Amino acid sequence: MMQIALFGTSADPPTAGHQAILTWLSQHFDQVICWASDNPFKSHQTNLETRTEMLRVLIEEIPTSNSGATSNISLHPELGHRYTIETVKAARNYWPKAEFTLVIGSDLVGQITQWYKIEELLRNVDLLIVPRPGYEMNIEDLTRLQELGGGVAIAQSSVYRFLLLIIAKLEI
């Protein structure tokens, strides 16, 4: 079955860190589906259309594989919705037989239990939490996600080391 990573971001702007995460995801999933979104829990300085265009440029700058194969990362702004469950439902229409993993940063772990229809969302996706410096996860939040029915995985140190290497190369 096709494994798809769903990577929505409310980043304002998307950064080299996001690009490194997308690169890592592209090496571990059949497809990586991206969109820019508005997070109802925060305010944005840049409008959604501009952030979508910034994300498009960031994706286009990701090198293709050594074999010259086309990247498996694609931007789908039409999937973006204020409520992630609606995004997942729309993705299911595109890829009805796929298994979905929703990728979130550790900064969202404390708020995700407040998301709209969180139990339904967690029945439809697995979660992959990417650690972010300065955003520690506490066991209570992770336990609550599992109690709500979520299949939760935390991207291990290999992802974090990969991100640091990419960012270090960009700073040289």
DSSP file (Angstrom, degrees, kcal/mol; ACC not computed):
  #  RESIDUE AA STRUCTURE BP1 BP2  ACC     N-H-->O    O-->H-N    N-H-->O    O-->H-N    TCO  KAPPA ALPHA  PHI   PSI    X-CA   Y-CA   Z-CA
    1    1 A M              0   0    0      0, 0.0     2,-0.2     0, 0.0    97,-0.1   0.000 360.0 360.0 360.0 142.4    0.0    0.0    0.0
    2    2 A M        -     0   0    0     95,-0.2    97,-2.9     1,-0.1     2,-0.6  -0.440 360.0-146.2 -67.5 132.6    1.2    3.5   -0.8
    3    3 A Q  E     -a   99   0A   0     95,-0.2    28,-1.6    -2,-0.2    27,-1.3  -0.904  18.6-172.4-102.9 119.6    2.6    5.4    2.2
    4    4 A I  E     -ab 100  31A   0     95,-2.9    97,-2.4    -2,-0.6     2,-0.5  -0.951  15.3-150.0-119.5 128.7    2.0    9.1    2.0
    5    5 A A  E     -ab 101  32A   0     26,-2.6    28,-3.0    -2,-0.5     2,-0.6  -0.842  12.4-150.8 -91.5 128.3    3.3   11.8    4.4
    6    6 A L  E     -ab 102  33A   0     95,-3.2    97,-2.7    -2,-0.5     2,-0.6  -0.903  16.7-178.9-101.6 118.0    1.0   14.7    4.8
    7    7 A F  E     + b   0  34A   0     26,-3.3    28,-1.3    -2,-0.6     2,-0.4  -0.825   6.1 169.5-126.1  90.7    3.0   17.9    5.5
    8    8 A G  E     - b   0  35A   0     -2,-0.6     2,-0.4    95,-0.4    28,-0.2  -0.784  12.6-169.7 -95.3 145.1    0.9   21.0    6.1
    9    9 A T  E     - b   0  36A   0     26,-2.2    28,-2.3    -2,-0.4    46,-0.1  -0.997  31.3-169.1-140.0 138.2    2.7   24.0    7.4
   10   10 A S        +     0   0    0     -2,-0.4    29,-0.2    26,-0.2    26,-0.1   0.159  43.4 151.7-100.6  16.1    1.6   27.4    8.7
   11   11 A A        -     0   0    0      1,-0.1    44,-0.1    27,-0.1    -2,-0.1  -0.138  43.6-139.5 -52.3 139.4    5.3   28.5    8.6
   12   12 A D  S    S+     0   0    0      1,-0.7    33,-0.1    33,-0.0    -1,-0.1  -0.649  96.8   2.5-139.1  76.9    5.6   32.2    8.0
   13   13 A P  S    S-     0   0    0      0, 0.0    -1,-0.7     0, 0.0     2,-0.1   0.531  91.6-124.6-101.5 168.7    8.0   31.8    6.1
   14   14 A P        -     0   0    0      0, 0.0     2,-0.2     0, 0.0    -5,-0.0  -0.468  39.3-157.7 -64.1 145.6    8.9   28.2    5.3
   15   15 A T     >  -     0   0    0     -2,-0.1     4,-2.0     1,-0.0     3,-0.2  -0.580  34.4 -91.2-122.5 179.0   12.6   27.7    6.1
   16   16 A A  H  > S+     0   0    0      1,-0.2     4,-2.4     2,-0.2     5,-0.2   0.813 124.4  60.9 -60.8 -30.5   15.6   25.6    5.4
   17   17 A G  H  > S+     0   0    0      2,-0.2     4,-2.1     1,-0.2    -1,-0.2   0.913 104.1  47.4 -63.0 -42.3   14.5   23.4    8.3
   18   18 A H  H  > S+     0   0    0      1,-0.2     4,-2.6     2,-0.2    -2,-0.2   0.898 111.0  52.3 -63.5 -40.3   11.2   22.7    6.6
   19   19 A Q  H  X S+     0   0    0     -4,-2.0     4,-2.3     1,-0.2    -2,-0.2   0.900 108.5  50.1 -63.2 -40.6   13.1   21.9    3.4
   20   20 A A  H  X S+     0   0    0     -4,-2.4     4,-2.4     2,-0.2    -1,-0.2   0.893 110.2  50.3 -65.3 -39.6   15.4   19.4    5.3
   21   21 A I  H  X S+     0   0    0     -4,-2.1     4,-2.9     2,-0.2    -2,-0.2   0.933 110.7  49.3 -63.3 -45.2   12.3   17.7    6.8
   22   22 A L  H  X S+     0   0    0     -4,-2.6     4,-2.4     1,-0.2    -2,-0.2   0.903 110.2  51.2 -60.8 -41.4   10.7   17.4    3.4
   23   23 A T  H  X S+     0   0    0     -4,-2.3     4,-0.9     2,-0.2    -1,-0.2   0.936 112.0  46.5 -60.9 -46.6   13.9   16.0    2.0
   24   24 A W  H >< S+     0   0    0     -4,-2.4     3,-0.9     1,-0.2     4,-0.5   0.926 112.1  50.7 -61.9 -45.4   14.1   13.4    4.8
   25   25 A L  H >X S+     0   0    0     -4,-2.9     3,-1.6     1,-0.3     4,-1.5   0.890 103.8  58.8 -60.0 -39.4   10.4   12.5    4.3
   26   26 A S  H 3< S+     0   0    0     -4,-2.4    -1,-0.3     1,-0.3    -2,-0.2   0.755 104.7  51.7 -63.7 -22.6   10.9   12.0    0.6
   27   27 A Q  T << S+     0   0    0     -3,-0.9    -1,-0.3    -4,-0.9    -2,-0.2   0.543 117.5  37.1 -87.7  -8.7   13.5    9.3    1.4
   28   28 A H  T <4 S+     0   0    0     -3,-1.6     2,-0.3    -4,-0.5    -2,-0.2   0.456 112.0  53.9-123.8  -4.9   11.1    7.5    3.7
   29   29 A F  S  < S-     0   0    0     -4,-1.5   -25,-0.2    -5,-0.1     3,-0.1  -0.930  74.0-126.8-130.4 155.0    7.7    7.7    2.1
   30   30 A D  S    S+     0   0    0    -27,-1.3     2,-0.3    -2,-0.3   -26,-0.2   0.902  97.5   6.8 -64.7 -41.0    6.3    6.9   -1.3
   31   31 A Q  E     -b    4   0A   0    -28,-1.6   -26,-2.6    -3,-0.1     2,-0.5  -0.989  61.4-152.4-141.6 150.5    4.9   10.4   -1.6
   32   32 A V  E     -bc   5  73A   0     40,-2.7    42,-2.7    -2,-0.3     2,-0.5  -0.986  15.3-163.1-123.3 119.1    5.1   13.6    0.4
   33   33 A I  E     -bc   6  74A   0    -28,-3.0   -26,-3.3    -2,-0.5     2,-0.3  -0.895  12.4-173.3-107.9 127.2    2.1   15.9    0.0
   34   34 A C  E     +bc   7  75A   0     40,-2.7    42,-3.4    -2,-0.5     2,-0.3  -0.824  13.6 162.2-122.3 156.1    2.5   19.5    1.1
   35   35 A W  E     -b    8   0A   0    -28,-1.3   -26,-2.2    -2,-0.3     2,-0.3  -0.949  34.3-119.5-161.8 154.4    0.3   22.6    1.5
   36   36 A A  E     -b    9   0A   0     -2,-0.3     2,-0.3   -28,-0.2   -26,-0.2  -0.765  39.7-178.4 -93.0 146.3    0.5   25.9    3.3
   37   37 A S        -     0   0    0    -28,-2.3     2,-0.6    -2,-0.3    45,-0.1  -0.912  32.2-113.5-141.0 166.0   -2.2   26.5    5.9
   38   38 A D        -     0   0    0     -2,-0.3   -28,-0.1     6,-0.0     5,-0.1  -0.923  28.5-145.1 -99.5 123.8   -3.6   28.9    8.4
   39   39 A N    >   -     0   0    0     -2,-0.6     3,-2.0   -29,-0.2    44,-0.1  -0.811   2.1-151.1 -89.1 117.8   -3.3   27.7   11.9
   40   40 A P  T 3  S+     0   0    0      0, 0.0    -1,-0.1     0, 0.0    43,-0.0   0.634  93.4  62.6 -65.7 -10.2   -6.3   28.9   13.9
   41   41 A F  T 3  S+     0   0    0      2,-0.0     2,-0.3    -3,-0.0    -2,-0.0   0.437 107.9  38.7 -93.7  -0.4   -4.2   29.0   17.0
   42   42 A K  S <  S-     0   0    0     -3,-2.0     2,-0.3     2,-0.0    -3,-0.1  -0.968  77.5-117.0-144.7 162.9   -1.7   31.6   15.7
   43   43 A S        -     0   0    0     -2,-0.3     2,-0.4    -5,-0.1    -2,-0.0  -0.734  25.6-144.1 -99.6 151.5   -1.7   34.8   13.7
   44   44 A H        -     0   0    0     -2,-0.3     4,-0.1     1,-0.1   -33,-0.1  -0.909  13.8-162.2-117.6 140.2    0.1   35.1   10.4
   45   45 A Q  S    S+     0   0    0     -2,-0.4     2,-0.4   -33,-0.1    -1,-0.1   0.738  82.0  55.0 -87.6 -25.8    2.0   38.1    9.1
   46   46 A T  S    S-     0   0    0      1,-0.0    -1,-0.1     2,-0.0     5,-0.0  -0.879  91.5-111.9-112.5 140.4    2.0   36.9    5.5
   47   47 A N     >  -     0   0    0     -2,-0.4     4,-2.2     1,-0.1     3,-0.2  -0.222  29.1-109.4 -69.6 161.8   -1.2   35.9    3.6
   48   48 A L  H  > S+     0   0    0      1,-0.2     4,-2.4     2,-0.2     5,-0.2   0.859 115.0  55.6 -60.2 -40.9   -1.8   32.2    2.7
   49   49 A E  H  > S+     0   0    0      1,-0.2     4,-2.0     2,-0.2    -1,-0.2   0.904 109.8  46.1 -62.2 -41.4   -1.2   32.7   -1.1
   50   50 A T  H  > S+     0   0    0     -3,-0.2     4,-2.4     2,-0.2    -1,-0.2   0.910 112.4  49.8 -68.5 -42.0    2.2   34.2   -0.5
   51   51 A R  H  X S+     0   0    0     -4,-2.2     4,-2.1     1,-0.2    -2,-0.2   0.860 109.1  53.3 -65.6 -33.9    3.2   31.4    2.0
   52   52 A T  H  X S+     0   0    0     -4,-2.4     4,-2.3     2,-0.2    -1,-0.2   0.917 109.5  48.2 -64.2 -43.1    2.0   28.9   -0.6
   53   53 A E  H  X S+     0   0    0     -4,-2.0     4,-2.3     2,-0.2    -2,-0.2   0.894 110.1  51.5 -65.4 -39.4    4.2   30.4   -3.2
   54   54 A M  H  X S+     0   0    0     -4,-2.4     4,-2.3     1,-0.2    -1,-0.2   0.898 110.5  49.3 -63.0 -39.3    7.2   30.4   -0.8
   55   55 A L  H  X S+     0   0    0     -4,-2.1     4,-2.4     2,-0.2    -2,-0.2   0.889 108.3  54.0 -66.1 -39.0    6.5   26.7   -0.1
   56   56 A R  H  X S+     0   0    0     -4,-2.3     4,-2.5     2,-0.2    -2,-0.2   0.933 110.3  46.0 -59.4 -47.0    6.4   26.1   -3.9
   57   57 A V  H  X S+     0   0    0     -4,-2.3     4,-1.4     1,-0.2    -2,-0.2   0.918 111.1  52.7 -63.0 -43.7    9.8   27.7   -4.4
   58   58 A L  H  < S+     0   0    0     -4,-2.3     4,-0.2     1,-0.2     3,-0.2   0.905 111.4  46.4 -59.4 -42.6   11.3   25.8   -1.4
   59   59 A I  H >< S+     0   0    0     -4,-2.4     3,-1.7     1,-0.2    -1,-0.2   0.910 108.6  55.3 -66.8 -42.8   10.1   22.5   -2.8
   60   60 A E  H 3< S+     0   0    0     -4,-2.5    -1,-0.2     1,-0.3    -2,-0.2   0.774 102.5  58.0 -62.4 -25.2   11.4   23.3   -6.3
   61   61 A E  T 3< S+     0   0    0     -4,-1.4    -1,-0.3    -3,-0.2    -2,-0.2   0.517  80.2 104.5 -83.8  -5.2   14.8   23.9   -4.8
   62   62 A I  S <  S-     0   0    0     -3,-1.7     9,-0.1    -4,-0.2    11,-0.1  -0.660  78.8-120.0 -76.9 124.4   15.0   20.4   -3.4
   63   63 A P        -     0   0    0      0, 0.0     3,-0.1     0, 0.0    -2,-0.1  -0.295  22.8-120.3 -63.8 147.1   17.3   18.3   -5.6
   64   64 A T        -     0   0    0      1,-0.2     6,-0.1     7,-0.1     7,-0.0  -0.306  46.9 -73.2 -76.0 171.3   16.0   15.2   -7.3
   65   65 A S    >   -     0   0    0      4,-0.8     3,-2.0     1,-0.1    -1,-0.2  -0.116  45.9-103.1 -63.9 165.0   17.5   11.9   -6.5
   66   66 A N  T 3  S+     0   0    0      1,-0.3    -1,-0.1     2,-0.1    -2,-0.1   0.773 121.6  61.5 -59.8 -27.1   20.9   10.9   -7.9
   67   67 A S  T 3  S-     0   0    0      1,-0.1    -1,-0.3     3,-0.0     3,-0.1   0.552 116.4-114.5 -78.0  -5.9   19.2    8.7  -10.5
   68   68 A G    <   +     0   0    0     -3,-2.0    -2,-0.1     1,-0.2     3,-0.1   0.543  62.4 156.0  84.9   6.0   17.5   11.8  -11.9
   69   69 A A        -     0   0    0      1,-0.1    -4,-0.8    -5,-0.0    -1,-0.2  -0.307  51.7 -96.3 -65.2 150.4   14.1   10.6  -10.9
   70   70 A T        -     0   0    0     -6,-0.1    -1,-0.1     1,-0.1    -3,-0.0  -0.395  48.0 -98.0 -65.7 143.1   11.4   13.2  -10.4
   71   71 A S        -     0   0    0      1,-0.1    -1,-0.1    -9,-0.1    -7,-0.1  -0.271  19.1-141.7 -61.0 146.8   10.9   14.2   -6.8
   72   72 A N  S    S+     0   0    0    -43,-0.1   -40,-2.7    -3,-0.1     2,-0.5   0.127  73.7 101.2 -96.9  20.0    8.1   12.5   -4.9
   73   73 A I  E     +c   32   0A   0    -42,-0.2     2,-0.4   -14,-0.1   -40,-0.2  -0.906  50.1 175.8-104.5 128.6    7.3   15.8   -3.1
   74   74 A S  E     -c   33   0A   0    -42,-2.7   -40,-2.7    -2,-0.5     2,-0.5  -0.990  28.0-130.0-138.6 147.4    4.3   17.7   -4.4
   75   75 A L  E     +c   34   0A   0     -2,-0.4   -40,-0.2   -42,-0.2     3,-0.1  -0.788  22.3 177.4 -93.4 128.8    2.4   20.8   -3.5
   76   76 A H    >   +     0   0    0    -42,-3.4     3,-2.0    -2,-0.5     4,-0.5  -0.685   6.4 171.0-130.7  78.3   -1.4   20.5   -3.2
   77   77 A P  G >  S+     0   0    0      0, 0.0     3,-1.1     0, 0.0    -1,-0.1   0.778  74.7  69.5 -61.6 -24.2   -2.7   23.8   -2.1
   78   78 A E  G 3  S+     0   0    0      1,-0.3   -43,-0.1    -3,-0.1    12,-0.0   0.699  92.9  59.0 -67.4 -16.4   -6.3   22.6   -2.8
   79   79 A L  G <  S+     0   0    0     -3,-2.0    -1,-0.3   -45,-0.2    11,-0.2   0.696  80.0 109.3 -82.7 -19.3   -5.9   20.2    0.2
   80   80 A G    <   +     0   0    0     -3,-1.1     2,-0.3    -4,-0.5   -43,-0.1  -0.345  41.3 160.4 -63.5 133.4   -5.3   23.0    2.7
   81   81 A H        -     0   0    0     -2,-0.1     6,-0.1     1,-0.1    -2,-0.0  -0.983  52.6-115.0-149.2 151.9   -8.1   23.6    5.1
   82   82 A R  S    S+     0   0    0     -2,-0.3     2,-0.5     1,-0.1    -1,-0.1   0.842 108.7  54.5 -56.0 -34.5   -8.5   25.3    8.4
   83   83 A Y  S >> S-     0   0    0      1,-0.1     4,-1.2   -44,-0.1     3,-1.0  -0.914  76.4-149.1-109.0 123.1   -9.3   21.9    9.9
   84   84 A T  H 3> S+     0   0    0     -2,-0.5     4,-2.4     1,-0.3     5,-0.2   0.815  95.4  63.8 -61.7 -32.7   -6.8   19.1    9.2
   85   85 A I  H 3> S+     0   0    0     31,-0.4     4,-2.1     1,-0.2    -1,-0.3   0.869 102.0  51.3 -60.4 -34.4   -9.6   16.4    9.2
   86   86 A E  H <> S+     0   0    0     -3,-1.0     4,-2.1     2,-0.2    -1,-0.2   0.865 108.0  52.1 -70.0 -35.5  -11.0   18.1    6.1
   87   87 A T  H  X S+     0   0    0     -4,-1.2     4,-2.6     2,-0.2    -2,-0.2   0.919 109.5  49.3 -62.8 -44.1   -7.6   18.0    4.5
   88   88 A V  H  X S+     0   0    0     -4,-2.4     4,-2.3     2,-0.2    -2,-0.2   0.900 109.5  51.5 -64.6 -40.8   -7.3   14.3    5.2
   89   89 A K  H  X S+     0   0    0     -4,-2.1     4,-1.2     2,-0.2    -1,-0.2   0.915 111.4  47.7 -61.4 -42.3  -10.8   13.6    3.8
   90   90 A A  H  X S+     0   0    0     -4,-2.1     4,-1.2     1,-0.2     3,-0.3   0.904 111.0  51.1 -65.4 -41.0   -9.8   15.5    0.6
   91   91 A A  H  X S+     0   0    0     -4,-2.6     4,-2.8     1,-0.2     3,-0.3   0.886 104.0  58.2 -63.1 -37.7   -6.5   13.5    0.4
   92   92 A R  H  < S+     0   0    0     -4,-2.3    -1,-0.2     1,-0.2    -2,-0.2   0.836 101.6  56.0 -61.9 -32.5   -8.5   10.3    0.8
   93   93 A N  H  < S+     0   0    0     -4,-1.2    -1,-0.2    -3,-0.3    -2,-0.2   0.871 112.6  41.4 -66.6 -36.3  -10.4   11.3   -2.4
   94   94 A Y  H  < S+     0   0    0     -4,-1.2    -2,-0.2    -3,-0.3    -1,-0.2   0.895 132.3  22.4 -74.5 -42.3   -7.1   11.6   -4.3
   95   95 A W    ><  +     0   0    0     -4,-2.8     3,-1.4    -5,-0.1    -1,-0.2  -0.690  69.8 171.2-128.9  75.7   -5.5    8.5   -2.9
   96   96 A P  T 3  S+     0   0    0      0, 0.0    -1,-0.1     0, 0.0    -4,-0.1   0.735  79.3  42.3 -65.1 -23.1   -8.3    6.2   -1.6
   97   97 A K  T 3  S+     0   0    0      2,-0.1   -95,-0.2    -5,-0.0     2,-0.1   0.344  92.0 109.7-105.6   7.6   -6.0    3.2   -0.9
   98   98 A A    <   -     0   0    0     -3,-1.4     2,-0.5    -6,-0.1   -95,-0.2  -0.404  63.9-130.7 -82.4 157.4   -3.1    5.1    0.7
   99   99 A E  E     -a    3   0A   0    -97,-2.9   -95,-2.9    -2,-0.1     2,-0.4  -0.932  29.1-146.5-103.1 133.3   -2.0    5.0    4.3
  100  100 A F  E     -a    4   0A   0     -2,-0.5    26,-2.0    24,-0.4     2,-0.5  -0.819  16.9-169.5-109.5 139.4   -1.4    8.5    5.6
  101  101 A T  E     -ad   5 126A   0    -97,-2.4   -95,-3.2    -2,-0.4     2,-0.6  -0.991  16.8-146.5-122.2 120.7    1.0    9.8    8.2
  102  102 A L  E     -ad   6 127A   0     24,-3.2    26,-2.6    -2,-0.5     2,-0.5  -0.774  13.2-149.2 -88.5 124.6    0.5   13.4    9.4
  103  103 A V  E     + d   0 128A   0    -97,-2.7   -95,-0.4    -2,-0.6     2,-0.3  -0.834  23.7 168.2 -99.7 124.6    3.8   15.1   10.1
  104  104 A I  E     - d   0 129A   0     24,-2.4    26,-3.0    -2,-0.5     2,-0.2  -0.945  33.1-114.4-132.3 155.3    3.7   17.7   12.8
  105  105 A G  E >   - d   0 130A   0     -2,-0.3     3,-2.2    24,-0.2     4,-0.4  -0.522  32.5-111.7 -82.3 156.7    6.4   19.6   14.7
  106  106 A S  G >  S+     0   0    0     24,-2.2     3,-0.8     1,-0.3     4,-0.4   0.702 113.4  73.5 -63.1 -17.8    6.8   19.1   18.5
  107  107 A D  G 3  S+     0   0    0     23,-0.3    -1,-0.3     1,-0.2     3,-0.2   0.710  96.4  50.5 -66.6 -18.6    5.6   22.6   19.0
  108  108 A L  G X> S+     0   0    0     -3,-2.2     4,-2.1     1,-0.2     3,-0.9   0.551  82.8  90.1 -95.4  -8.7    2.1   21.4   18.1
  109  109 A V  H <> S+     0   0    0     -3,-0.8     4,-0.5    -4,-0.4    -1,-0.2   0.885  87.3  50.2 -58.6 -41.0    2.0   18.4   20.5
  110  110 A G  H 34 S+     0   0    0     -4,-0.4    -1,-0.3     1,-0.2    -2,-0.1   0.749 119.1  36.5 -69.8 -23.7    0.5   20.4   23.3
  111  111 A Q  H X4 S+     0   0    0     -3,-0.9     3,-2.2    -4,-0.2     4,-0.3   0.637  92.1  84.9-103.5 -15.9   -2.3   21.9   21.1
  112  112 A I  H >< S+     0   0    0     -4,-2.1     3,-1.8     1,-0.3    -2,-0.1   0.817  81.5  64.2 -62.8 -29.9   -3.2   19.0   18.8
  113  113 A T  T 3< S+     0   0    0     -4,-0.5    -1,-0.3     1,-0.3     5,-0.2   0.679 100.8  54.7 -66.4 -13.6   -5.6   17.5   21.4
  114  114 A Q  T <  S+     0   0    0     -3,-2.2    -1,-0.3     4,-0.1    -2,-0.2   0.450  84.1 119.3 -94.5  -2.8   -7.7   20.7   20.9
  115  115 A W  S X  S-     0   0    0     -3,-1.8     3,-1.2    -4,-0.3     2,-0.1  -0.233  79.2 -85.1 -65.6 153.8   -7.9   20.4   17.2
  116  116 A Y  T 3  S-     0   0    0      1,-0.3   -31,-0.4     2,-0.1    -1,-0.1  -0.372 108.6  -7.1 -59.3 127.4  -11.3   20.0   15.5
  117  117 A K  T 3> S+     0   0    0     -2,-0.1     4,-2.4    -3,-0.1    -1,-0.3   0.880  80.4 169.0  51.2  47.0  -12.5   16.4   15.4
  118  118 A I  H <>  +     0   0    0     -3,-1.2     4,-2.7     1,-0.2     5,-0.2   0.863  69.8  54.3 -60.1 -38.7   -9.2   15.2   16.8
  119  119 A E  H  > S+     0   0    0      1,-0.2     4,-1.1     2,-0.2    -1,-0.2   0.921 110.6  46.0 -63.5 -42.0  -10.5   11.6   17.5
  120  120 A E  H  > S+     0   0    0      2,-0.2     4,-0.8     1,-0.2     3,-0.4   0.912 112.1  52.1 -64.5 -41.9  -11.7   11.2   13.9
  121  121 A L  H >X S+     0   0    0     -4,-2.4     3,-1.3     1,-0.2     4,-1.0   0.936 108.4  50.3 -58.3 -47.1   -8.4   12.7   12.6
  122  122 A L  H 3< S+     0   0    0     -4,-2.7    29,-0.4     1,-0.3    -1,-0.2   0.708 105.5  57.0 -69.8 -19.4   -6.4   10.2   14.7
  123  123 A R  H 3< S+     0   0    0     -4,-1.1    -1,-0.3    -3,-0.4    -2,-0.2   0.683 111.9  43.5 -77.7 -17.6   -8.5    7.3   13.4
  124  124 A N  H << S+     0   0    0     -3,-1.3   -24,-0.4    -4,-0.8     2,-0.3   0.553 118.0  30.5-106.9 -10.8   -7.5    8.3    9.9
  125  125 A V     <  -     0   0    0     -4,-1.0    26,-0.6   -26,-0.1     2,-0.3  -0.970  65.4-129.1-142.3 156.7   -3.8    9.0   10.2
  126  126 A D  E     -de 101 151A   0    -26,-2.0   -24,-3.2    -2,-0.3     2,-0.4  -0.741  33.8-126.3 -92.8 157.2   -0.7    8.1   12.1
  127  127 A L  E     -de 102 152A   0     24,-3.5    26,-2.2    -2,-0.3     2,-0.5  -0.890  18.9-168.6-107.7 137.1    1.3   10.9   13.6
  128  128 A L  E     -de 103 153A   0    -26,-2.6   -24,-2.4    -2,-0.4     2,-0.6  -0.981  13.6-157.3-119.8 116.0    4.9   11.5   13.0
  129  129 A I  E     -de 104 154A   0     24,-3.0    26,-3.0    -2,-0.5   -24,-0.2  -0.830   0.8-155.6 -99.0 123.6    6.3   14.1   15.4
  130  130 A V  E     -d  105   0A   0    -26,-3.0   -24,-2.2    -2,-0.6   -23,-0.3  -0.873  22.8-123.4 -98.7 118.9    9.4   15.9   14.4
  131  131 A P        -     0   0    0      0, 0.0     5,-0.1     0, 0.0   -26,-0.0  -0.313  25.3-162.2 -61.2 141.5   11.3   17.3   17.4
  132  132 A R  B >   -F  135   0B   0      3,-0.6     3,-2.1   -27,-0.0    28,-0.0  -0.989  28.4-103.5-124.5 135.6   12.0   21.1   17.3
  133  133 A P  T 3  S+     0   0    0      0, 0.0     3,-0.0     0, 0.0     0, 0.0  -0.307 108.0  20.3 -55.7 135.1   14.6   22.8   19.4
  134  134 A G  T 3  S+     0   0    0      1,-0.1     2,-0.5   -27,-0.0     0, 0.0   0.421 103.7  94.0  86.6  -1.7   13.0   24.6   22.3
  135  135 A Y  B <   -F  132   0B   0     -3,-2.1    -3,-0.6     2,-0.0     2,-0.2  -0.748  56.7-172.5-126.5  84.1    9.8   22.6   22.1
  136  136 A E        -     0   0    0     -2,-0.5     2,-0.4    -5,-0.1     0, 0.0  -0.476  17.7-133.9 -75.1 145.3   10.0   19.7   24.5
  137  137 A M        -     0   0    0     -2,-0.2     2,-0.3   -28,-0.1   -30,-0.1  -0.819  16.3-145.3 -97.5 138.6    7.2   17.1   24.5
  138  138 A N    >>  -     0   0    0     -2,-0.4     4,-1.8     1,-0.1     3,-0.5  -0.802  18.6-123.1-105.8 153.0    5.8   16.0   27.8
  139  139 A I  H 3> S+     0   0    0     -2,-0.3     4,-2.7     1,-0.2     5,-0.2   0.801 108.5  61.3 -61.8 -31.3    4.6   12.5   28.5
  140  140 A E  H 3> S+     0   0    0      2,-0.2     4,-2.3     1,-0.2    -1,-0.2   0.918 105.8  46.3 -63.5 -43.1    1.1   13.7   29.4
  141  141 A D  H <> S+     0   0    0     -3,-0.5     4,-2.0     2,-0.2    -2,-0.2   0.913 114.7  46.8 -65.5 -42.6    0.5   15.1   26.0
  142  142 A L  H  X S+     0   0    0     -4,-1.8     4,-1.9     2,-0.2    -2,-0.2   0.899 112.5  49.8 -66.8 -40.4    1.8   12.0   24.2
  143  143 A T  H  X S+     0   0    0     -4,-2.7     4,-2.5     1,-0.2    -2,-0.2   0.911 108.8  53.1 -63.3 -42.4   -0.2    9.8   26.5
  144  144 A R  H  X S+     0   0    0     -4,-2.3     4,-1.8     1,-0.2    -2,-0.2   0.900 107.0  52.0 -60.7 -42.1   -3.3   11.8   25.8
  145  145 A L  H  <>S+     0   0    0     -4,-2.0     5,-2.4     1,-0.2    -1,-0.2   0.919 111.2  46.8 -60.7 -43.4   -2.8   11.4   22.0
  146  146 A Q  H ><5S+     0   0    0     -4,-1.9     3,-1.4     1,-0.2    -2,-0.2   0.885 109.1  54.5 -66.8 -37.7   -2.5    7.7   22.4
  147  147 A E  H 3<5S+     0   0    0     -4,-2.5    -1,-0.2     1,-0.3    -2,-0.2   0.833 103.7  56.5 -63.4 -31.5   -5.7    7.6   24.6
  148  148 A L  T 3<5S-     0   0    0     -4,-1.8    -1,-0.3    -5,-0.2    -2,-0.2   0.485 130.1 -96.4 -78.9  -2.0   -7.5    9.5   21.8
  149  149 A G  T < 5S+     0   0    0     -3,-1.4     2,-0.3     1,-0.3    -3,-0.2   0.551  71.9 152.1 103.5   9.3   -6.6    6.6   19.5
  150  150 A G      < -     0   0    0     -5,-2.4     2,-0.8    -6,-0.2    -1,-0.3  -0.553  43.8-141.9 -81.9 135.0   -3.5    8.1   17.8
  151  151 A G  E     -e  126   0A   0    -26,-0.6   -24,-3.5   -29,-0.4     2,-0.5  -0.857  35.5-169.3 -85.4 109.7   -0.7    6.0   16.4
  152  152 A V  E     +e  127   0A   0     -2,-0.8     2,-0.4   -26,-0.2   -24,-0.2  -0.889  17.7 174.0-115.3 129.9    2.2    8.2   17.4
  153  153 A A  E     -e  128   0A   0    -26,-2.2   -24,-3.0    -2,-0.5     2,-0.5  -0.977  20.5-144.0-127.9 146.5    5.8    8.0   16.4
  154  154 A I  E     -e  129   0A   0     -2,-0.4     2,-0.2   -26,-0.2   -24,-0.2  -0.945  26.6-116.7-110.5 125.9    8.6   10.5   17.2
  155  155 A A        -     0   0    0    -26,-3.0     5,-0.1    -2,-0.5   -27,-0.0  -0.437  41.9-132.3 -60.5 124.6   11.2   11.1   14.5
  156  156 A Q    >>  -     0   0    0     -2,-0.2     3,-1.6     1,-0.1     4,-1.4  -0.006  30.2 -79.1 -79.0-177.1   14.3    9.8   16.2
  157  157 A S  H 3> S+     0   0    0      1,-0.3     4,-3.3     2,-0.2     5,-0.3   0.732 122.2  69.6 -58.1 -25.2   17.7   11.4   16.4
  158  158 A S  H 3> S+     0   0    0      2,-0.2     4,-2.1     1,-0.2    -1,-0.3   0.894 102.0  46.0 -62.6 -36.7   18.6   10.4   12.8
  159  159 A V  H <> S+     0   0    0     -3,-1.6     4,-2.7     2,-0.2    -1,-0.2   0.936 113.9  48.2 -66.9 -46.3   16.1   12.9   11.6
  160  160 A Y  H  X S+     0   0    0     -4,-1.4     4,-2.4     1,-0.2    -2,-0.2   0.910 112.2  48.0 -63.0 -42.9   17.3   15.6   13.9
  161  161 A R  H  X S+     0   0    0     -4,-3.3     4,-2.5     2,-0.2    -1,-0.2   0.906 110.8  52.6 -63.0 -40.7   21.0   15.0   13.0
  162  162 A F  H  X S+     0   0    0     -4,-2.1     4,-2.4    -5,-0.3    -2,-0.2   0.927 109.8  48.6 -59.7 -45.8   20.0   15.1    9.3
  163  163 A L  H  X S+     0   0    0     -4,-2.7     4,-2.7     1,-0.2     5,-0.2   0.921 111.3  49.3 -61.1 -44.4   18.3   18.5    9.9
  164  164 A L  H  X S+     0   0    0     -4,-2.4     4,-2.6     1,-0.2    -1,-0.2   0.891 110.7  50.4 -64.0 -39.0   21.3   19.8   11.7
  165  165 A L  H  X S+     0   0    0     -4,-2.5     4,-2.2     2,-0.2    -1,-0.2   0.931 112.4  46.5 -63.6 -45.2   23.6   18.7    8.9
  166  166 A I  H  X S+     0   0    0     -4,-2.4     4,-1.9     2,-0.2    -2,-0.2   0.938 114.5  46.8 -62.2 -47.2   21.5   20.3    6.2
  167  167 A I  H  X S+     0   0    0     -4,-2.7     4,-1.5     1,-0.2    -1,-0.2   0.907 110.7  52.7 -64.1 -40.5   21.2   23.5    8.2
  168  168 A A  H  X S+     0   0    0     -4,-2.6     4,-0.8     1,-0.2    -1,-0.2   0.895 108.1  51.3 -61.4 -39.9   24.9   23.6    8.9
  169  169 A K  H >< S+     0   0    0     -4,-2.2     3,-0.6     1,-0.2    -1,-0.2   0.878 108.6  51.8 -63.7 -36.9   25.7   23.2    5.2
  170  170 A L  H 3< S+     0   0    0     -4,-1.9    -1,-0.2     1,-0.2    -2,-0.2   0.795 106.7  53.5 -70.6 -27.2   23.4   26.1    4.4
  171  171 A E  H 3<        0   0    0     -4,-1.5    -1,-0.2     1,-0.2    -2,-0.2   0.637 360.0 360.0 -83.0 -13.7   25.1   28.3    6.9
  172  172 A I    <<        0   0    0     -4,-0.8    -1,-0.2    -3,-0.6    -2,-0.1   0.491 360.0 360.0 -71.2 360.0   28.6   27.7    5.5
